Amino acid sequence: MKNFTLILLGILAVSSVNAQMLKLEDAIALALSNNHNVIIIKQQNEAKKQEIHLGAVGFLPTLDASAGGNYSGSNTDLEFATDAFPDIKNQEAKVTATYMIFNGGARVRSYAKLKSSGTLSELQTKISLESTMIQVVNGYYEVIRVGNQLDFMKNSLEISRDRLNRVKTNNAYGNAGKIDVLNAQVDFNNDSSNFINAELILKKAKNELNFLLGRTIATEFDAAGELTLPVINELSEYMKKAKENNTSIIMSNIQLDMAELEKKINKSGFLPTLSSSLDYGYQASTNDVGIIQKSGSIGTTAALSLKWNLFDGLKKQKALEKAKIMVEVSNIEQQQTLLKIEKEVQNYYDAIKVNIDLLSLEKAKLGVGKMNLTRSKELFDNGSINNVQFRQAQLNLIQIENNINNYRYSIKIYEYQLLRMTNELVK
């Protein structure tokens, strides 16, 4: 028994060494700068930005340079002044610029769609940040919640130890039977096991939070336990904000716009295209026969070309029909998104209201539970009640304390979820 007590004291001592106080806002700041998923999504968003430029959709001309030369010489059966066919040498160097002047407006709409995809990437990054923040909030309050449970179990363990010692003393003087000692010993052992398990759960909760913060898992810290319960407004206010500002609904609006742009891009395929080209180059040749044995030229050549595809095997028509279908799909997805937002806001709002009511009920019971345990201890000490009755009073108080603890931190987590739904979590 002495060894068992020393183990418990050792656990408490280790948990208090080198522990720094961590505030929620500091935890969120650390996560947004160090969390690996956050860093990856930010880098992916930066990579996406590199795809958004005028040249990607053909607004900028293309410029090509080319150069070449050739030489030929061969034997022949024809009769010339020499036995071999004369040498012929050709050289050329050219720079060509091409530019599409008009392609039915597809280029303008493609660039608008490309910019929308960049905005979509920004919103997806924001959603990832919101998700990480919610995980940090959950992890942070879980550390506090489990830490509070550990304190309750520690208090219960002290009560059970005091009871065991008292029963042993009474047994030594013949005022308690062996069964009373065994019952007290079993309860003390159970409370000791619960305390050790809670210590392990707290350690795992801290490890999980350190992981989310992107820092060494073994970093020891304490979390600030003070919190303020939210003031809840009317449900309609949250619904209105969520349907107007929620990141998911903003994304669905952009996706619908992109589907409309895709439809217009496909319509552009039915119109002609007008292209231009400009060549600037040098060309020279030498020939050992003929009147002109050496020639060269330098200059520019410009050209315009008009192309109109009249039939391509129904490819343009099918692509347009598909684009129209995708517009309808985007409309339906937007309706589904709105309904999902309404459902989640309703769920979080109801959960906050119910947990606040339950918290009030448990707080009202807390005073009674403490009074009951105090009175039960007095009655147990003078032999008016037995082990079972005293233990029940002890367990009742622990249950009330745990309920209050759970409701308080559940309310805070639901509050942050509601802030996420109304787009007030990440500014």
C-alpha positions in Angstrom: 0.0 0.0 0.0 2.9 2.4 0.8 4.4 1.7 -2.7 1.0 2.3 -4.3 0.7 5.7 -2.6 4.3 6.6 -3.6 3.4 5.9 -7.2 0.5 8.3 -7.1 2.5 11.0 -5.5 5.2 10.5 -8.1 2.7 10.9 -10.9 1.5 14.2 -9.4 5.0 15.5 -9.0 6.0 14.7 -12.6 2.9 16.4 -14.0 3.7 19.7 -12.2 7.4 19.9 -13.4 8.3 22.4 -16.1 4.6 23.1 -16.9 4.0 26.4 -18.7 0.5 28.0 -18.8 -1.0 27.9 -22.3 -3.9 30.2 -23.3 -6.4 29.3 -26.0 -5.5 32.2 -28.2 -1.8 31.2 -27.9 -2.6 27.6 -28.9 -4.6 28.8 -31.9 -1.7 31.1 -33.0 0.8 28.3 -32.7 -1.4 25.9 -34.7 -2.0 28.4 -37.5 1.8 28.9 -37.8 3.1 25.4 -37.0 0.4 22.8 -37.8 1.7 20.7 -40.7 -1.7 20.5 -42.5 -2.1 24.3 -42.3 1.4 24.8 -43.8 0.6 22.3 -46.6 -2.7 23.8 -47.5 -1.2 27.3 -47.5 1.6 26.1 -49.9 -0.9 24.4 -52.1 -2.9 27.7 -52.3 0.3 29.5 -53.3 0.9 26.9 -56.0 -2.6 27.5 -57.3 -2.0 31.2 -57.6 0.9 30.5 -60.0 -1.6 29.1 -62.5 -3.6 32.3 -62.6 -2.2 34.6 -65.3 -3.2 36.0 -68.7 -0.9 33.7 -70.6 -2.7 30.6 -69.2 -5.8 31.4 -71.3 -4.1 32.8 -74.4 -4.3 36.6 -73.8 -0.5 36.9 -74.4 1.1 36.2 -77.8 3.4 33.3 -78.4 6.9 34.0 -79.7 9.1 31.3 -81.4 12.6 31.5 -82.8 14.0 29.1 -85.3 17.2 28.8 -87.3 18.6 26.2 -89.7 21.0 25.4 -92.5 21.6 22.6 -95.0 24.3 21.5 -97.4 24.0 18.9 -100.2 26.4 17.4 -102.7 26.1 14.3 -104.8 27.3 12.4 -107.9 25.1 12.5 -111.0 25.0 11.1 -114.5 23.9 14.4 -116.0 26.5 16.3 -117.9 27.6 19.5 -116.2 30.8 21.4 -116.3 32.0 19.3 -113.4 31.7 15.6 -112.6 29.8 16.2 -109.4 26.5 18.0 -108.9 27.2 21.5 -107.6 27.1 22.2 -103.9 24.0 23.9 -102.6 23.9 25.7 -99.3 20.8 27.1 -97.6 20.6 29.1 -94.3 17.6 30.7 -92.5 16.8 32.3 -89.2 13.3 33.4 -88.2 11.2 34.8 -85.3 7.5 34.1 -85.4 4.8 35.8 -83.2 1.3 34.4 -83.2 -1.8 35.9 -81.5 -5.4 34.9 -81.4 -7.5 38.0 -81.9 -11.0 36.5 -81.3 -12.2 33.1 -80.3 -15.9 33.7 -79.6 -15.2 35.2 -76.2 -14.0 31.9 -74.7 -10.7 33.4 -73.7 -12.3 36.2 -71.6 -14.6 33.7 -69.9 -11.8 31.2 -69.3 -9.8 33.9 -67.5 -12.8 34.8 -65.4 -13.2 31.1 -64.5 -9.5 30.8 -63.7 -9.7 33.7 -61.3 -12.8 32.1 -59.7 -10.8 28.9 -59.2 -8.2 31.0 -57.3 -10.9 32.5 -55.1 -12.2 28.9 -54.6 -8.7 27.8 -53.5 -8.6 30.7 -51.0 -11.9 29.6 -49.5 -10.8 26.0 -49.3 -7.7 27.2 -47.4 -10.0 29.1 -45.1 -12.1 26.0 -44.4 -9.0 24.1 -43.6 -7.9 26.8 -41.2 -11.4 26.7 -39.6 -11.2 22.9 -39.2 -7.8 23.2 -37.6 -9.0 25.9 -35.2 -12.0 23.7 -34.2 -9.7 20.8 -33.6 -7.4 23.0 -31.4 -10.5 24.3 -29.4 -11.7 20.7 -28.9 -8.2 19.6 -27.9 -7.6 22.5 -25.6 -10.9 22.2 -23.7 -10.5 18.4 -23.6 -7.2 19.0 -21.7 -9.0 21.2 -19.2 -12.0 18.9 -18.9 -9.9 15.8 -18.2 -7.7 17.9 -15.8 -10.8 18.9 -13.8 -11.9 15.3 -13.7 -8.5 14.4 -12.4 -8.9 16.9 -9.6 -12.4 15.4 -8.7 -10.9 11.9 -8.6 -8.0 13.1 -6.4 -10.5 14.5 -3.9 -12.5 11.3 -4.0 -9.3 9.4 -3.5 -8.4 11.4 -0.4 -11.9 10.7 1.0 -11.5 7.0 0.3 -8.1 7.0 1.9 -9.4 8.8 5.0 -12.3 6.3 5.2 -10.0 3.3 4.9 -7.7 4.6 7.6 -10.7 5.3 9.9 -12.2 1.8 9.3 -8.9 0.2 10.0 -8.6 2.0 13.3 -12.2 1.1 14.2 -11.5 -2.5 13.3 -8.4 -2.5 15.6 -10.6 -1.4 18.5 -13.4 -3.8 17.6 -15.8 -1.1 16.3 -15.8 -2.3 12.7 -15.8 -5.8 11.1 -13.4 -7.3 8.6 -15.9 -6.9 5.8 -16.0 -3.1 6.4 -12.2 -3.0 6.0 -12.4 -5.0 2.8 -15.2 -2.8 1.4 -13.2 0.3 2.1 -10.1 -1.2 0.6 -11.9 -2.1 -2.6 -13.3 1.4 -2.9 -9.9 2.9 -2.3 -8.3 0.6 -5.0 -11.0 1.5 -7.5 -10.5 5.3 -6.9 -6.7 4.8 -7.2 -7.2 3.0 -10.6 -9.6 5.6 -11.8 -7.1 8.3 -10.9 -4.2 6.6 -12.7 -6.4 6.1 -15.8 -7.4 9.7 -15.8 -3.8 10.7 -15.6 -3.1 8.7 -18.7 -6.1 10.2 -20.5 -4.9 13.7 -19.6 -1.4 12.8 -21.0 -2.9 11.6 -24.2 -5.0 14.7 -24.5 -1.9 16.9 -24.1 0.0 14.8 -26.6 -2.9 15.3 -29.1 -2.9 19.1 -28.6 0.9 19.3 -29.0 0.5 17.4 -32.2 -2.1 19.9 -33.5 0.3 22.7 -32.4 3.1 21.2 -34.5 5.5 21.1 -31.6 7.4 18.4 -29.6 4.8 15.9 -28.3 6.4 15.7 -24.9 6.1 19.5 -24.3 4.6 19.9 -20.8 2.0 22.7 -20.2 -1.0 23.6 -18.2 -4.2 25.0 -19.8 -6.1 28.0 -18.4 -9.4 26.8 -17.0 -11.4 30.0 -16.8 -14.2 30.3 -19.4 -17.2 32.5 -20.0 -20.4 30.9 -21.1 -21.9 32.5 -24.2 -24.9 34.8 -24.3 -27.3 33.2 -26.9 -29.2 35.3 -29.3 -32.3 34.4 -31.3 -31.9 31.4 -33.6 -33.1 33.5 -36.6 -30.0 35.8 -36.2 -27.6 32.8 -36.5 -29.5 31.4 -39.4 -29.4 34.7 -41.3 -25.7 35.2 -40.8 -24.9 31.6 -41.7 -26.9 31.6 -45.0 -25.3 34.9 -46.0 -21.7 34.4 -44.8 -20.9 30.8 -44.3 -17.8 29.8 -46.2 -19.5 26.8 -47.8 -22.3 28.8 -49.2 -19.9 31.4 -50.6 -18.0 28.5 -52.3 -21.2 27.1 -53.7 -22.0 30.5 -55.3 -18.6 30.6 -56.9 -19.0 27.0 -58.2 -22.3 27.9 -59.7 -20.7 30.9 -61.4 -18.0 28.7 -62.7 -20.5 26.3 -64.2 -22.3 29.2 -65.9 -18.9 30.3 -67.3 -18.2 26.8 -68.6 -21.5 26.8 -70.4 -20.6 30.1 -72.1 -17.2 28.9 -73.0 -18.7 25.9 -74.7 -21.1 28.2 -76.6 -18.1 30.2 -77.9 -17.0 27.1 -79.7 -19.8 27.6 -82.3 -18.2 30.9 -83.3 -15.3 31.5 -85.7 -11.8 32.2 -84.5 -9.5 34.9 -85.9 -5.8 34.6 -85.6 -2.7 36.6 -86.7 0.9 35.8 -87.2 4.0 37.9 -87.8 7.4 36.5 -89.1 10.6 38.4 -89.1 13.6 36.5 -90.5 16.6 36.1 -92.7 17.1 33.6 -95.5 20.1 33.0 -97.7 21.3 30.3 -100.3 24.4 29.7 -102.4 24.4 27.6 -105.6 27.4 26.9 -107.8 25.3 26.7 -111.0 22.8 28.9 -112.6 22.6 32.6 -113.2 22.2 33.5 -109.5 24.8 31.7 -107.5 24.1 33.5 -104.2 21.0 35.1 -102.7 19.7 36.5 -99.4 16.6 38.2 -98.0 15.5 39.7 -94.7 12.1 41.1 -93.9 8.7 40.6 -92.3 5.6 38.6 -93.2 2.2 39.2 -91.7 -0.9 37.0 -92.0 -4.5 36.8 -90.8 -6.5 33.6 -90.7 -10.2 33.0 -90.1 -11.3 29.6 -89.0 -14.9 28.4 -88.5 -15.5 24.8 -87.6 -18.9 23.9 -89.1 -19.1 20.3 -87.9 -16.9 18.3 -85.5 -18.9 15.1 -85.0 -21.2 16.7 -82.4 -18.4 17.2 -79.9 -19.2 20.9 -79.3 -22.9 20.2 -79.0 -22.4 17.4 -76.5 -20.0 19.5 -74.5 -22.6 22.3 -74.3 -25.3 19.9 -73.2 -23.0 18.6 -70.5 -22.2 22.1 -69.3 -25.9 22.9 -69.0 -26.4 19.7 -66.9 -23.6 20.8 -64.6 -25.2 24.2 -64.1 -28.3 22.3 -62.8 -26.1 20.1 -60.7 -24.5 23.2 -59.1 -27.9 24.7 -58.4 -29.0 21.5 -56.6 -25.7 21.4 -54.7 -26.3 24.9 -53.6 -29.7 24.1 -52.3 -28.3 21.1 -50.4 -25.5 23.3 -48.9 -28.1 25.8 -47.6 -30.1 22.9 -46.1 -27.0 21.5 -44.5 -26.1 24.8 -43.0 -29.6 25.2 -41.6 -29.4 21.8 -40.1 -26.0 22.3 -38.5 -26.9 25.8 -37.1 -30.1 24.3 -35.6 -28.2 21.4 -34.1 -25.5 23.5 -32.5 -28.0 26.1 -31.3 -30.2 23.4 -29.7 -27.2 21.7 -28.1 -26.1 25.0 -26.5 -29.5 25.7 -25.1 -30.0 22.2 -23.8 -26.6 22.0 -22.2 -27.1 25.4 -20.6 -30.4 24.1 -19.1 -28.7 20.9 -17.9 -25.8 22.8 -16.5 -28.3 24.9 -14.4 -29.9 21.8 -13.1 -26.6 20.2 -12.1 -25.4 23.4 -10.4 -28.6 23.4 -8.3 -27.8 19.8 -7.3 -24.2 20.6 -6.4 -24.8 22.2 -3.1 -27.2 19.4 -2.1 -24.6 16.8 -3.1 -21.8 18.4 -1.1 -24.1 18.8 1.9 -25.2 15.2 1.6 -21.6 14.0 1.5 -20.7 16.1 4.6 -23.7 14.8 6.5 -23.1 11.2 5.4 -19.5 11.4 6.6 -20.7 12.5 10.0 -23.2 9.7 10.2 -20.6 7.2 9.0 -18.2 8.3 11.6 -20.7 7.8 14.4 -21.9 4.5 12.9 -25.4 5.6 11.9 -24.9 4.6 8.2 -22.9 1.8 6.6 -20.1 1.7 4.0 -22.6 1.4 1.0 -24.6 4.4 2.0 -21.5 6.6 2.5 -20.0 5.4 -0.8 -23.2 6.2 -2.6 -23.1 9.8 -1.3 -19.5 10.0 -2.5 -20.3 8.7 -6.0 -23.3 11.0 -6.3 -21.1 14.1 -5.7 -18.5 12.9 -8.2 -21.2 12.4 -10.8 -22.6 15.9 -10.3 -19.2 17.5 -10.5 -18.4 15.6 -13.7 -21.7 16.5 -15.3 -21.1 20.2 -14.6 -17.6 19.9 -16.0 -18.8 18.2 -19.2 -21.6 20.5 -19.8 -19.5 23.7 -19.4 -16.9 22.6 -21.9 -19.4 21.1 -24.3 -21.2 24.5 -24.4 -17.9 26.3 -25.3 -17.2 23.8 -28.1 -20.7 24.3 -29.5 -20.2 28.0 -29.3 -17.1 27.9 -31.5 -18.9 25.6 -34.0 -21.7 28.2 -34.2 -19.1 30.9 -34.8 -17.7 28.8 -37.6 -21.1 28.4 -39.2 -21.7 32.2 -39.2 -18.1 32.8 -40.6 -16.9 34.6 -37.5 -14.2 32.1 -36.5 -11.5 33.2 -39.0 -11.3 36.9 -39.7 
